[in-house]
Amino acid sequence: MLVDYTRTACVPTDTSIDTFTFLVRSSEPIFSVKDEKKAWLIAVVLSIGNAMNSQPDAKVGDLYVADADMEPNVAYVLPIDLAKSLQAEVAAGKLKLGAMYEKIEKSLVRKELLKP
């Protein structure tokens, strides 16, 4: 469990291409509570970044994040390459979590997902 107040699901998306793209969704409305949003986004980005950094030859795409209050076809997106670099900087002690969160916030873009 990433954080103790929500269940988090991660599913690969866009399997038609040879890159890793994920949708991570919280079972709770974490985007409406600043501290919960911050903790959850940090945990998600560190987890995905760590997983993809352990697969250096894998091609990566985007990381989509959403919560229970968002419309089913809407998410925020950021590049997985950003998650990889942020995780590496935090692991190396070059970046504090607060600064990491600021970079995440600046990079998130609200996007409509393709309907199946």
C-alpha positions, 0 to 999 in steps of 0.5 A: 500500500502506497499510503494508508488512506487509499487503495491504489491500482496501477495498470499498463495502458496503450499496449499497442506500442512498445513503450511502458505507459501506466495509469495509477488511480487512487480509490479515494479523492486524494486530489482534493486534500493537499497533504494527501495529494502530496504524499500520494503523488510522491509515493507514486512517482518514486515507485514508478521511477524506481521500477523503470530505473531498474529496467534501463533498456525499457522504453517509457511513455507517460504516467497517468494519475487519477483519483476517485472523484475524477471523471473516468476518462480524465487524468493528470499526466507526466512523463515517466522519464521525469519520474525516473530522474526524480527518483534517481535524484532523491535516491542519490540525496540530491533532491529533497521530497518537497522540491520533488513535489514542486517539480511534479506539480509543475509537470502535471497536465490534465488530459482526457483519455481515449474512450475504449 
